[in-house]
Amino acid sequence: MRRVAVFFGGRSCENEISILTGVFVLSVLDKEKYAPLPVYVHTDGNMYTSEKMFNLEVFREKKYTQFSKIFFDGHTVYALNAEKRKIKELCKVDVILNCCHGGLGEGGGVSALAAWHNLPLASPDLTASGVFMDKAMTKLVLRALNIPTVDYIRANQADYEKRGAFLLKSIASRLKYPVVIKPAHLGSSIGITVAKNEAEAKAGIEMAFTIDDRVVIEKYLEDKKDVNCAAYAHGGEIFVSEPETAFGAGLYSFEEKYIKRTSDGGVQKYRGGSKALGDELRNKIRAYTRTIYKRMNMQGVVRMDFLVSDDKAYLCEVNTVPGSLAYYLFCERLIDARAFFSDLIEEAIATAKKSEKPLLSTGILRSVRQNHK
């Protein structure tokens, strides 16, 4: 039986959303094939585990004292008892499945830990995770691959403090109002605002800078639709989902996405179908999704978020750790998620074996003479 370390939480504004995904995945994994190890990354940056983490109530009531602090050494996980100054070996891990949304967890931290300890990872690697955690970097990649994206301006906090007036003039001349202002490194609509004039833009930018050091200002698309499409690899083939309408026109806040909408075990119910998109647009969205996945050497499941306006699709964000691992875009029934997650895990293990390469020594130390005093 394989031991799967399921990472969730993280030093992120999306910590609680990640808990929903993590506990959901822990509950759905095929227990006849896998022994799940919950790994909760607290907002203090430390890693913890407990058999009680399968119960969402533990997190609602914030009973973190029941958790054991852990660390990795290669494939082995150890529990640390600081008071007794003791270290206990817990288990050996075969593969990591990342459920951390946002922050360093999604942005490369878990990927780096997996690479450092030579552990198979059923999620995107360090490069893809880091690039797509930054909305400005995402724009650069999309343009390099000739994939349509909404016109934008990037702004750093330090530059804004020196040349804020110039930025506001650039917004008016290059993008025109209204515009959407987004923190560059946050998801789930946290900190996003729509500005209809310069005063609102100034307020939105300054608010965004209170939670991030970089912002992206985009042209607002009237009468747009939010459309999701996802991809994953298995058995050497890339599978792309049907595009699904997530939301209609308007800007949806965090509360509207996660609190006001109905949910079941943290799984967002917003499937809208793809027939209304038309075959040509639907095929373009799937082609863009496949291109990004393939060209960026992705692994695991990745969800692409598009904006559709005037029969054109613009790729907006790339989620390397999507909510509920985007199972709903591939599975008609909840029970089907079990096989879907198994495919992700087995693909990661198979890929890791194929990717093993010997480390070459340059031998340079043999040719260097050390001078002793």
N, C-alpha and C positions, 0 to 999 in steps of 0.2 A: 504494500500500500504506500502510495506516494504522500509525502508530507508537503502541504502547500501553505506557505506563509502568506496570509492575506493582509496587506497593509492598508490602513485607512486612518482618517483623522488628518493630522498635520498642522504645521504652523501656518494657518491660512484662515481667511474669513469664511471659507467654505468647509471648515472643520466639521460642523454638524451635518451638512449635506453629505459629506464623505462617510460619516458614521452610518447614515441611512443606507448608502450603497454597500459599505463593508459588511454590515450585519445582514443585509439582504443576500449578498453573495455567500456568506458563511452558512446561511440557512439553506441555500439551494444546492450547494456543491454535493456531488454524488459521494455519500459517505462510505459506499462499498468500494470505491476506487481511491478516495483521498482522505487523508487525515488533516483537517484544516487547523492551522495555528493562527489565531487572531493576533495581529500586531497593530496595536493602537499607538499612533504617533500623537502624543499630547501637544498642546500649544506651547509647552515649555521645551519642546524639541526632543524629549526623551521617548524611548519606546517601551511599551508595556504589553503584558499579555495576561489573560485569565480565561478560564472556562466559562465564566459568567458573561463574557463579552458577546455571547450568542443571543443574549437578552437585551433588547433595546432599553428596557427600564433602567438598567444599570447606568446608562449614559444620561438618561433623562434626569435621574436623581443625583448624578455626578458622584457616584460612589467609587471614586478613583483609588481610594486607599485599599481596595480589595484587589488591585492589580499588582503584578510582579514586574519590576523593572528588568529589562533584558538588554542584551547586546549580542552581536554576531561575531563569530570568529571562524571564517571560512563558511562551511555549510552547517556549523554547529551553533546552536542558540543556548546562551547561558542566562540564568536568572541571578540578579545581584541583590544581596541583602546587605545594605549599607550599615545597618545597626549592628548586625552580628559579624560584619566583615567577612561574609562567606559568599562563595560563588558556586552555583549548582548547575550542572549540565542538564538541560531540559530535553533537547531532541536534535536531530539532524534534519535539515530542510532540503527538499529536492528542487523546488521551484518557487518563485515569487509571483504573486498576482497583485498588481497595484490598483487600489481603489481610492487613493488620495486625490481629492479634487483641489486644484489651485495650489499656490505657494510652491515651496521647494519640493513637496511630495510629488506633484504632477510635473513640476518644472525641471526635473532631473535628479532630485535627491535620491529617490528610491532606485532609479535607473543606475545611478553612480554606485550605490551600495551593492546592488546586484553584480555590477561589473567588477567591483573591487574584490568581492568574495567569490567571484567565478560561479555565480548562481544563475541558472536559467531564469529568464524574465518573460512572463506572458503579457507584456505591455511594451510600448515603444521604448527605444534606447535613449541614451543620454542626449545625443544630438537632436533628434526630433523633439524630445520632451522640452529641451531648453529653448529651441527656436520657436515652437508653437505656443509656448507659455506667454510669449511677448507678442502682442497684437501688431506692433510696428514691424518686428522682424518677420512675422507671418506675411504681411503685405509685400515685403521685399521678395520673399520666396515665390509668392503667387505671381507677381509681375515677371519674375525671371522665367517662370514656366508658362507665361502667356495665359494665365487663368484670370478671368475678370474679377475685379474687386472694386469696392466703392472708393471714389476719390477721397483722399485724406490728407491731413497735416499731422505730423508728429511733433510733440513739444516736451522738452525736459524741464524739470522744475527750476534748475539753476539758470537756464536760458530765459525762462519766463520771468524770473525775478529781475533780470537785466533788461529784457526786451519784450515785456508783456504787451505794450501798446502796438508794437510791430506785428505780433502774432494776431492780435484782434483785427488789425487792418487786413492781414493776409486771409483770415477766415472770410471776411466780407467780400474780398476781391476774387479769391480763388474758388471758394466753395459756395458762397451765397447762403443766406439763412433760409430755412432752419438747418441746424447741424446737430449731430449726436456726439456727445463728449463721453469718452470711455477711459477709465484707468487702464493702462496697457497690460497689466499683469493679473487682473482680477476677472473672474467669470461670474456666471449666474446673475448677470445684470446688476451686480453690486457697484454702486457709485456712478451709474450711467444716468445722464440727463439729456434732455432735448432743449436746445437754446434757439429762440426765435429772433433774438436781437443781440446786440453787443453786450448789454448789461447782463442778460441771462448767460451768455457765453462766459463772461468774466467770472460770474458766480459759480458756474458749473465747473470751470477749469480749476478754480481755487479750491472748491470742495474736493475734486478728484485728487488734487495734490496733497490733501490731508491723509490719503490712504495709499498713494503710490507716487513714485518720483518721475513717472512718465505718463503722458496721456496721448490718446489718439482722437483727433477730431475728424468726423466723417460727414459727408454730405447726407442729409436726411432724404430718404426715398419715400415719396408719397405713395399711398395705397400699396405698400409692400406686403409680402408674406414671408414668414420665417419657415424655411424648409430644411429638414434634416436628412442626411444621407450618410451611411456608414460603410466601412469596409473592414474585412479581416482576412488573414491568410490561413490556409489549412491544406496540407498535402501538396504544397507547391503551387496552389491556385489562389487567386485573390477573389473573394466573394464580395459583391457590392449589393447593398440593400436597395429596395425601392425607395425613392424620395418620399418623405412624409411631411405634410404640412403641420408644423408645430403650433404656430399662432397666426392670426390674421393681421390686419393693418394695425398700426400704432406701435408704441414702445411699451414693452411689458417689464414691469419692475420685478424685483426679487420676490416681493410679497405676492404678486399676481401669479408668478411662476410656481412658487413652492408652498405658499400658505393658503391662498384662496382657492386653489384648484384641488380637486379630489385626488387622493393618493391611496395606494395599497402597499404597505410595507416599504414605503419610500420610493415606489415606482411611479413616475409621473405618467398620467393618462392623457396624452394629447395627440394621439394618432389621428391624422386627418385624411390620409389617402393621397394617391399621386395622379389619379385620373384627370383631375382638374388642371393639371399642369400642361397636358398635351404631350404627345410622344416625342417631339423634337426637343423640347425643353427638358423633359424627363431624361432623355438619353444624354444630353449635354451634362446635366448634373451628375449622372452616374459616371460619365467619362472623366469629368474633372476630379471626382472623388478617387477613382482608380489611379489617375495620373499622380496625384499627390501621394497616395499610399505607396505606389511603386517607386516613384523617383526619389522619395525620401527614405527608402528601405525600411518601411514601417513593419512592426510586428504587433500582435495583439489586435484589439478592436479599436478603431478610431472613428469618431463622428465628425462630419463636416457640417457646418451651419451656414446655410445660404440665405441670401435675401433675394426675393423674386419681385421684379417690378417691370411693368411694360413688356412682359414676355421675355425678359432677360434675367439671367441668374448671375449673382455676384457672390463669390465665396467670401464669407465674413470671418469665420473663426474655424480653427482646427482643434478639436478636443481630444487629446491623447489619453485622457481618462474620463470618458463620458459617464453621465449619470446612469446608474444601474448597469454600467458597461454596455449600454445601448442594446441589450438583448431584445427589447421590444421591436426593434427594426428588423430582426431576423426570425423571431419566434412568434407564432400565433398564440401559443399557450404558455402559461407560466412554467409548466412542467418541462417544456422544451428547453428552457434556459439551462437545465442541468447538463444536457448533452452539449449545448453551445459552450458553456464554460469549460467542459471537459476538452473540447476541441482546441480552445485557446491554450490550455495547460499542456496538452500533448504536443501541440505544434511548437511551443516554446522549448520543451525538452529536446525534441527532435532537431530543432534549429541550432540549439546550443551545441549538440554533438557534432553537427556538420561544420560549425564555425570554429571549432578548436584548432588553434594554430600553435606550433612550437615557438618559443621565444628564442631569438637568435642573439648570441653574444658577439659583440664587436671585437672583443679581445684586446681592446685598447690599453687596459691596465698592464698587460704584459710588456708593452712597449714603452711605458712611462717609467723613468727613473726618479726615485725620490731622494732628495738631498737631505741628509741628516746633519744637524748641527753638532 
